[in-house]
């Protein structure tokens, strides 16, 4: 009796599994959006929180949102940003091939690393970026202690 010995090639098997997974993902992505399907969700804007000697600065990406539709509040050391991105117009006759833009409400809560002076908070909006400047309270400002060198 003669046995055929075939060397096992694990990388070939991994490549086969990768191609199969790609095929599965592609089949999911290729599905055309239906006419009645709406791209409405709640989404979280990306934020950057930075700190200077006197301020905390929160910058949030909120492209396509009218600044009038954004609400900012401060509660218990948490900055809360809420808003809504409205769909410009709905074309009932159009057959969409791809819908990637998100519409709907946004909500983001940021835990602030220091106490702030709530009455002096300022906000500005430019090029889809909401910038909120929060002046730190006097207690939160870092005290610098000089060391004497002898």
PyMOL commands that place a pseudoatom at each C-alpha (Angstrom):
pseudoatom trace, name=CA, resn=UNK, resi=1, chain=A, elem=C, hetatm=0, pos=[0.000, 0.000, 0.000]
pseudoatom trace, name=CA, resn=UNK, resi=2, chain=A, elem=C, hetatm=0, pos=[1.394, 3.388, -1.049]
pseudoatom trace, name=CA, resn=UNK, resi=3, chain=A, elem=C, hetatm=0, pos=[0.491, 6.565, 0.769]
pseudoatom trace, name=CA, resn=UNK, resi=4, chain=A, elem=C, hetatm=0, pos=[0.542, 9.966, -0.901]
pseudoatom trace, name=CA, resn=UNK, resi=5, chain=A, elem=C, hetatm=0, pos=[2.006, 12.523, 1.406]
pseudoatom trace, name=CA, resn=UNK, resi=6, chain=A, elem=C, hetatm=0, pos=[1.011, 16.074, 0.591]
pseudoatom trace, name=CA, resn=UNK, resi=7, chain=A, elem=C, hetatm=0, pos=[2.748, 18.825, 2.488]
pseudoatom trace, name=CA, resn=UNK, resi=8, chain=A, elem=C, hetatm=0, pos=[0.426, 21.015, 4.479]
pseudoatom trace, name=CA, resn=UNK, resi=9, chain=A, elem=C, hetatm=0, pos=[0.642, 24.659, 3.468]
pseudoatom trace, name=CA, resn=UNK, resi=10, chain=A, elem=C, hetatm=0, pos=[-1.035, 26.732, 6.190]
pseudoatom trace, name=CA, resn=UNK, resi=11, chain=A, elem=C, hetatm=0, pos=[-0.622, 30.020, 4.320]
pseudoatom trace, name=CA, resn=UNK, resi=12, chain=A, elem=C, hetatm=0, pos=[-2.511, 28.626, 1.340]
pseudoatom trace, name=CA, resn=UNK, resi=13, chain=A, elem=C, hetatm=0, pos=[-5.367, 27.692, 3.690]
pseudoatom trace, name=CA, resn=UNK, resi=14, chain=A, elem=C, hetatm=0, pos=[-5.324, 31.157, 5.259]
pseudoatom trace, name=CA, resn=UNK, resi=15, chain=A, elem=C, hetatm=0, pos=[-5.459, 32.747, 1.817]
pseudoatom trace, name=CA, resn=UNK, resi=16, chain=A, elem=C, hetatm=0, pos=[-8.456, 30.568, 0.907]
pseudoatom trace, name=CA, resn=UNK, resi=17, chain=A, elem=C, hetatm=0, pos=[-10.248, 31.616, 4.115]
pseudoatom trace, name=CA, resn=UNK, resi=18, chain=A, elem=C, hetatm=0, pos=[-9.436, 35.291, 3.467]
pseudoatom trace, name=CA, resn=UNK, resi=19, chain=A, elem=C, hetatm=0, pos=[-10.897, 35.082, -0.064]
pseudoatom trace, name=CA, resn=UNK, resi=20, chain=A, elem=C, hetatm=0, pos=[-14.035, 33.441, 1.316]
pseudoatom trace, name=CA, resn=UNK, resi=21, chain=A, elem=C, hetatm=0, pos=[-14.466, 36.165, 3.954]
pseudoatom trace, name=CA, resn=UNK, resi=22, chain=A, elem=C, hetatm=0, pos=[-13.917, 38.857, 1.293]
pseudoatom trace, name=CA, resn=UNK, resi=23, chain=A, elem=C, hetatm=0, pos=[-16.607, 37.228, -0.839]
pseudoatom trace, name=CA, resn=UNK, resi=24, chain=A, elem=C, hetatm=0, pos=[-19.047, 37.238, 2.084]
pseudoatom trace, name=CA, resn=UNK, resi=25, chain=A, elem=C, hetatm=0, pos=[-18.359, 40.891, 2.936]
pseudoatom trace, name=CA, resn=UNK, resi=26, chain=A, elem=C, hetatm=0, pos=[-18.610, 41.914, -0.724]
pseudoatom trace, name=CA, resn=UNK, resi=27, chain=A, elem=C, hetatm=0, pos=[-21.985, 40.214, -1.024]
pseudoatom trace, name=CA, resn=UNK, resi=28, chain=A, elem=C, hetatm=0, pos=[-23.243, 42.221, 1.951]
pseudoatom trace, name=CA, resn=UNK, resi=29, chain=A, elem=C, hetatm=0, pos=[-21.910, 45.533, 0.660]
pseudoatom trace, name=CA, resn=UNK, resi=30, chain=A, elem=C, hetatm=0, pos=[-23.151, 45.070, -2.907]
pseudoatom trace, name=CA, resn=UNK, resi=31, chain=A, elem=C, hetatm=0, pos=[-26.780, 45.082, -1.808]
pseudoatom trace, name=CA, resn=UNK, resi=32, chain=A, elem=C, hetatm=0, pos=[-28.389, 48.185, -3.316]
pseudoatom trace, name=CA, resn=UNK, resi=33, chain=A, elem=C, hetatm=0, pos=[-30.187, 50.483, -0.900]
pseudoatom trace, name=CA, resn=UNK, resi=34, chain=A, elem=C, hetatm=0, pos=[-33.934, 50.414, -1.313]
pseudoatom trace, name=CA, resn=UNK, resi=35, chain=A, elem=C, hetatm=0, pos=[-35.851, 53.499, -2.329]
pseudoatom trace, name=CA, resn=UNK, resi=36, chain=A, elem=C, hetatm=0, pos=[-37.759, 53.564, 0.939]
pseudoatom trace, name=CA, resn=UNK, resi=37, chain=A, elem=C, hetatm=0, pos=[-34.664, 53.081, 3.093]
pseudoatom trace, name=CA, resn=UNK, resi=38, chain=A, elem=C, hetatm=0, pos=[-33.563, 56.191, 4.947]
pseudoatom trace, name=CA, resn=UNK, resi=39, chain=A, elem=C, hetatm=0, pos=[-30.079, 56.881, 6.249]
pseudoatom trace, name=CA, resn=UNK, resi=40, chain=A, elem=C, hetatm=0, pos=[-31.297, 58.239, 9.575]
pseudoatom trace, name=CA, resn=UNK, resi=41, chain=A, elem=C, hetatm=0, pos=[-29.402, 57.327, 12.691]
pseudoatom trace, name=CA, resn=UNK, resi=42, chain=A, elem=C, hetatm=0, pos=[-28.027, 58.769, 15.866]
pseudoatom trace, name=CA, resn=UNK, resi=43, chain=A, elem=C, hetatm=0, pos=[-24.338, 59.378, 15.483]
pseudoatom trace, name=CA, resn=UNK, resi=44, chain=A, elem=C, hetatm=0, pos=[-21.428, 60.452, 17.643]
pseudoatom trace, name=CA, resn=UNK, resi=45, chain=A, elem=C, hetatm=0, pos=[-19.305, 63.298, 16.325]
pseudoatom trace, name=CA, resn=UNK, resi=46, chain=A, elem=C, hetatm=0, pos=[-15.544, 62.905, 16.695]
pseudoatom trace, name=CA, resn=UNK, resi=47, chain=A, elem=C, hetatm=0, pos=[-14.080, 65.236, 19.316]
pseudoatom trace, name=CA, resn=UNK, resi=48, chain=A, elem=C, hetatm=0, pos=[-10.688, 66.513, 20.425]
pseudoatom trace, name=CA, resn=UNK, resi=49, chain=A, elem=C, hetatm=0, pos=[-10.271, 67.713, 24.008]
pseudoatom trace, name=CA, resn=UNK, resi=50, chain=A, elem=C, hetatm=0, pos=[-7.186, 69.786, 24.754]
pseudoatom trace, name=CA, resn=UNK, resi=51, chain=A, elem=C, hetatm=0, pos=[-6.009, 71.759, 27.736]
pseudoatom trace, name=CA, resn=UNK, resi=52, chain=A, elem=C, hetatm=0, pos=[-4.014, 74.957, 28.040]
pseudoatom trace, name=CA, resn=UNK, resi=53, chain=A, elem=C, hetatm=0, pos=[-2.968, 76.743, 31.198]
pseudoatom trace, name=CA, resn=UNK, resi=54, chain=A, elem=C, hetatm=0, pos=[-6.266, 78.662, 31.385]
pseudoatom trace, name=CA, resn=UNK, resi=55, chain=A, elem=C, hetatm=0, pos=[-8.762, 76.761, 29.204]
pseudoatom trace, name=CA, resn=UNK, resi=56, chain=A, elem=C, hetatm=0, pos=[-10.187, 73.443, 28.160]
pseudoatom trace, name=CA, resn=UNK, resi=57, chain=A, elem=C, hetatm=0, pos=[-10.932, 73.345, 24.438]
pseudoatom trace, name=CA, resn=UNK, resi=58, chain=A, elem=C, hetatm=0, pos=[-13.362, 70.873, 22.883]
pseudoatom trace, name=CA, resn=UNK, resi=59, chain=A, elem=C, hetatm=0, pos=[-13.505, 70.636, 19.092]
pseudoatom trace, name=CA, resn=UNK, resi=60, chain=A, elem=C, hetatm=0, pos=[-16.221, 68.495, 17.515]
pseudoatom trace, name=CA, resn=UNK, resi=61, chain=A, elem=C, hetatm=0, pos=[-16.639, 67.506, 13.875]
pseudoatom trace, name=CA, resn=UNK, resi=62, chain=A, elem=C, hetatm=0, pos=[-20.212, 68.349, 12.923]
pseudoatom trace, name=CA, resn=UNK, resi=63, chain=A, elem=C, hetatm=0, pos=[-20.166, 68.893, 9.138]
pseudoatom trace, name=CA, resn=UNK, resi=64, chain=A, elem=C, hetatm=0, pos=[-23.383, 69.773, 7.397]
pseudoatom trace, name=CA, resn=UNK, resi=65, chain=A, elem=C, hetatm=0, pos=[-25.153, 70.886, 10.578]
pseudoatom trace, name=CA, resn=UNK, resi=66, chain=A, elem=C, hetatm=0, pos=[-26.593, 74.360, 10.897]
pseudoatom trace, name=CA, resn=UNK, resi=67, chain=A, elem=C, hetatm=0, pos=[-25.171, 75.931, 14.080]
pseudoatom trace, name=CA, resn=UNK, resi=68, chain=A, elem=C, hetatm=0, pos=[-28.750, 76.870, 15.031]
pseudoatom trace, name=CA, resn=UNK, resi=69, chain=A, elem=C, hetatm=0, pos=[-29.507, 73.142, 15.295]
pseudoatom trace, name=CA, resn=UNK, resi=70, chain=A, elem=C, hetatm=0, pos=[-26.749, 72.529, 17.893]
pseudoatom trace, name=CA, resn=UNK, resi=71, chain=A, elem=C, hetatm=0, pos=[-27.407, 72.614, 21.639]
pseudoatom trace, name=CA, resn=UNK, resi=72, chain=A, elem=C, hetatm=0, pos=[-24.551, 72.741, 24.164]
pseudoatom trace, name=CA, resn=UNK, resi=73, chain=A, elem=C, hetatm=0, pos=[-25.056, 72.194, 27.884]
pseudoatom trace, name=CA, resn=UNK, resi=74, chain=A, elem=C, hetatm=0, pos=[-22.895, 71.659, 30.952]
pseudoatom trace, name=CA, resn=UNK, resi=75, chain=A, elem=C, hetatm=0, pos=[-24.078, 69.438, 33.799]
pseudoatom trace, name=CA, resn=UNK, resi=76, chain=A, elem=C, hetatm=0, pos=[-22.052, 67.982, 36.678]
pseudoatom trace, name=CA, resn=UNK, resi=77, chain=A, elem=C, hetatm=0, pos=[-18.701, 68.349, 34.913]
pseudoatom trace, name=CA, resn=UNK, resi=78, chain=A, elem=C, hetatm=0, pos=[-20.025, 66.885, 31.670]
pseudoatom trace, name=CA, resn=UNK, resi=79, chain=A, elem=C, hetatm=0, pos=[-20.236, 68.807, 28.433]
pseudoatom trace, name=CA, resn=UNK, resi=80, chain=A, elem=C, hetatm=0, pos=[-23.174, 67.619, 26.325]
pseudoatom trace, name=CA, resn=UNK, resi=81, chain=A, elem=C, hetatm=0, pos=[-23.434, 68.401, 22.621]
pseudoatom trace, name=CA, resn=UNK, resi=82, chain=A, elem=C, hetatm=0, pos=[-26.731, 67.634, 20.869]
pseudoatom trace, name=CA, resn=UNK, resi=83, chain=A, elem=C, hetatm=0, pos=[-27.934, 68.481, 17.419]
pseudoatom trace, name=CA, resn=UNK, resi=84, chain=A, elem=C, hetatm=0, pos=[-29.568, 67.283, 14.270]
pseudoatom trace, name=CA, resn=UNK, resi=85, chain=A, elem=C, hetatm=0, pos=[-28.353, 66.922, 10.713]
pseudoatom trace, name=CA, resn=UNK, resi=86, chain=A, elem=C, hetatm=0, pos=[-31.322, 67.344, 8.448]
pseudoatom trace, name=CA, resn=UNK, resi=87, chain=A, elem=C, hetatm=0, pos=[-31.562, 65.853, 4.991]
pseudoatom trace, name=CA, resn=UNK, resi=88, chain=A, elem=C, hetatm=0, pos=[-31.590, 68.687, 2.445]
pseudoatom trace, name=CA, resn=UNK, resi=89, chain=A, elem=C, hetatm=0, pos=[-34.357, 67.311, 0.233]
pseudoatom trace, name=CA, resn=UNK, resi=90, chain=A, elem=C, hetatm=0, pos=[-35.850, 63.953, -0.464]
pseudoatom trace, name=CA, resn=UNK, resi=91, chain=A, elem=C, hetatm=0, pos=[-36.201, 62.867, -4.067]
pseudoatom trace, name=CA, resn=UNK, resi=92, chain=A, elem=C, hetatm=0, pos=[-38.958, 60.292, -4.192]
pseudoatom trace, name=CA, resn=UNK, resi=93, chain=A, elem=C, hetatm=0, pos=[-38.287, 59.413, -7.838]
pseudoatom trace, name=CA, resn=UNK, resi=94, chain=A, elem=C, hetatm=0, pos=[-34.549, 58.778, -7.483]
pseudoatom trace, name=CA, resn=UNK, resi=95, chain=A, elem=C, hetatm=0, pos=[-33.124, 55.271, -7.350]
pseudoatom trace, name=CA, resn=UNK, resi=96, chain=A, elem=C, hetatm=0, pos=[-30.059, 55.476, -5.146]
pseudoatom trace, name=CA, resn=UNK, resi=97, chain=A, elem=C, hetatm=0, pos=[-27.056, 53.320, -5.931]
pseudoatom trace, name=CA, resn=UNK, resi=98, chain=A, elem=C, hetatm=0, pos=[-25.171, 54.244, -2.787]
pseudoatom trace, name=CA, resn=UNK, resi=99, chain=A, elem=C, hetatm=0, pos=[-26.183, 56.026, 0.426]
pseudoatom trace, name=CA, resn=UNK, resi=100, chain=A, elem=C, hetatm=0, pos=[-23.350, 56.738, 2.862]
pseudoatom trace, name=CA, resn=UNK, resi=101, chain=A, elem=C, hetatm=0, pos=[-24.158, 60.115, 4.373]
pseudoatom trace, name=CA, resn=UNK, resi=102, chain=A, elem=C, hetatm=0, pos=[-25.737, 60.071, 7.804]
pseudoatom trace, name=CA, resn=UNK, resi=103, chain=A, elem=C, hetatm=0, pos=[-28.697, 62.147, 8.836]
pseudoatom trace, name=CA, resn=UNK, resi=104, chain=A, elem=C, hetatm=0, pos=[-30.451, 62.376, 12.134]
pseudoatom trace, name=CA, resn=UNK, resi=105, chain=A, elem=C, hetatm=0, pos=[-29.671, 63.371, 15.662]
pseudoatom trace, name=CA, resn=UNK, resi=106, chain=A, elem=C, hetatm=0, pos=[-26.242, 63.563, 17.214]
pseudoatom trace, name=CA, resn=UNK, resi=107, chain=A, elem=C, hetatm=0, pos=[-25.330, 63.364, 20.854]
pseudoatom trace, name=CA, resn=UNK, resi=108, chain=A, elem=C, hetatm=0, pos=[-21.952, 63.437, 22.520]
pseudoatom trace, name=CA, resn=UNK, resi=109, chain=A, elem=C, hetatm=0, pos=[-21.044, 63.687, 26.180]
pseudoatom trace, name=CA, resn=UNK, resi=110, chain=A, elem=C, hetatm=0, pos=[-17.524, 64.655, 27.227]
pseudoatom trace, name=CA, resn=UNK, resi=111, chain=A, elem=C, hetatm=0, pos=[-16.337, 64.214, 30.806]
pseudoatom trace, name=CA, resn=UNK, resi=112, chain=A, elem=C, hetatm=0, pos=[-14.312, 67.341, 31.561]
pseudoatom trace, name=CA, resn=UNK, resi=113, chain=A, elem=C, hetatm=0, pos=[-10.946, 66.795, 33.281]
pseudoatom trace, name=CA, resn=UNK, resi=114, chain=A, elem=C, hetatm=0, pos=[-11.190, 70.047, 35.290]
pseudoatom trace, name=CA, resn=UNK, resi=115, chain=A, elem=C, hetatm=0, pos=[-13.781, 72.413, 36.716]
pseudoatom trace, name=CA, resn=UNK, resi=116, chain=A, elem=C, hetatm=0, pos=[-14.731, 75.312, 34.462]
pseudoatom trace, name=CA, resn=UNK, resi=117, chain=A, elem=C, hetatm=0, pos=[-16.351, 78.711, 34.754]
pseudoatom trace, name=CA, resn=UNK, resi=118, chain=A, elem=C, hetatm=0, pos=[-19.721, 77.969, 33.141]
pseudoatom trace, name=CA, resn=UNK, resi=119, chain=A, elem=C, hetatm=0, pos=[-20.686, 81.635, 32.722]
pseudoatom trace, name=CA, resn=UNK, resi=120, chain=A, elem=C, hetatm=0, pos=[-17.640, 82.292, 30.503]
pseudoatom trace, name=CA, resn=UNK, resi=121, chain=A, elem=C, hetatm=0, pos=[-17.961, 79.394, 28.030]
pseudoatom trace, name=CA, resn=UNK, resi=122, chain=A, elem=C, hetatm=0, pos=[-17.695, 80.415, 24.370]
pseudoatom trace, name=CA, resn=UNK, resi=123, chain=A, elem=C, hetatm=0, pos=[-18.535, 78.460, 21.222]
pseudoatom trace, name=CA, resn=UNK, resi=124, chain=A, elem=C, hetatm=0, pos=[-17.743, 79.068, 17.555]
pseudoatom trace, name=CA, resn=UNK, resi=125, chain=A, elem=C, hetatm=0, pos=[-18.409, 77.175, 14.327]
pseudoatom trace, name=CA, resn=UNK, resi=126, chain=A, elem=C, hetatm=0, pos=[-16.228, 77.182, 11.212]
pseudoatom trace, name=CA, resn=UNK, resi=127, chain=A, elem=C, hetatm=0, pos=[-15.842, 74.718, 8.336]
pseudoatom trace, name=CA, resn=UNK, resi=128, chain=A, elem=C, hetatm=0, pos=[-17.837, 71.979, 10.078]
pseudoatom trace, name=CA, resn=UNK, resi=129, chain=A, elem=C, hetatm=0, pos=[-15.866, 72.226, 13.330]
pseudoatom trace, name=CA, resn=UNK, resi=130, chain=A, elem=C, hetatm=0, pos=[-17.603, 73.302, 16.539]
pseudoatom trace, name=CA, resn=UNK, resi=131, chain=A, elem=C, hetatm=0, pos=[-15.041, 74.805, 18.927]
pseudoatom trace, name=CA, resn=UNK, resi=132, chain=A, elem=C, hetatm=0, pos=[-16.018, 75.223, 22.577]
pseudoatom trace, name=CA, resn=UNK, resi=133, chain=A, elem=C, hetatm=0, pos=[-13.655, 77.133, 24.866]
pseudoatom trace, name=CA, resn=UNK, resi=134, chain=A, elem=C, hetatm=0, pos=[-14.207, 76.480, 28.566]
pseudoatom trace, name=CA, resn=UNK, resi=135, chain=A, elem=C, hetatm=0, pos=[-12.193, 78.727, 30.926]
pseudoatom trace, name=CA, resn=UNK, resi=136, chain=A, elem=C, hetatm=0, pos=[-10.887, 76.756, 33.903]
pseudoatom trace, name=CA, resn=UNK, resi=137, chain=A, elem=C, hetatm=0, pos=[-11.899, 77.753, 37.400]
pseudoatom trace, name=CA, resn=UNK, resi=138, chain=A, elem=C, hetatm=0, pos=[-9.181, 79.278, 39.559]
pseudoatom trace, name=CA, resn=UNK, resi=139, chain=A, elem=C, hetatm=0, pos=[-8.983, 76.103, 41.664]
pseudoatom trace, name=CA, resn=UNK, resi=140, chain=A, elem=C, hetatm=0, pos=[-8.440, 74.000, 38.548]
pseudoatom trace, name=CA, resn=UNK, resi=141, chain=A, elem=C, hetatm=0, pos=[-5.545, 76.070, 37.215]
pseudoatom trace, name=CA, resn=UNK, resi=142, chain=A, elem=C, hetatm=0, pos=[-2.275, 74.376, 37.930]
pseudoatom trace, name=CA, resn=UNK, resi=143, chain=A, elem=C, hetatm=0, pos=[-0.060, 76.018, 40.467]
pseudoatom trace, name=CA, resn=UNK, resi=144, chain=A, elem=C, hetatm=0, pos=[3.587, 76.203, 39.456]
pseudoatom trace, name=CA, resn=UNK, resi=145, chain=A, elem=C, hetatm=0, pos=[6.105, 75.916, 42.275]
pseudoatom trace, name=CA, resn=UNK, resi=146, chain=A, elem=C, hetatm=0, pos=[9.610, 77.116, 41.517]
pseudoatom trace, name=CA, resn=UNK, resi=147, chain=A, elem=C, hetatm=0, pos=[12.462, 75.091, 42.945]
pseudoatom trace, name=CA, resn=UNK, resi=148, chain=A, elem=C, hetatm=0, pos=[15.407, 77.032, 44.273]
pseudoatom trace, name=CA, resn=UNK, resi=149, chain=A, elem=C, hetatm=0, pos=[18.739, 75.676, 43.201]
pseudoatom trace, name=CA, resn=UNK, resi=150, chain=A, elem=C, hetatm=0, pos=[21.577, 76.234, 45.682]
for i in range(1, 150): cmd.bond("trace and resi %d" % i, "trace and resi %d" % (i + 1))
show_as sticks, trace
zoom trace
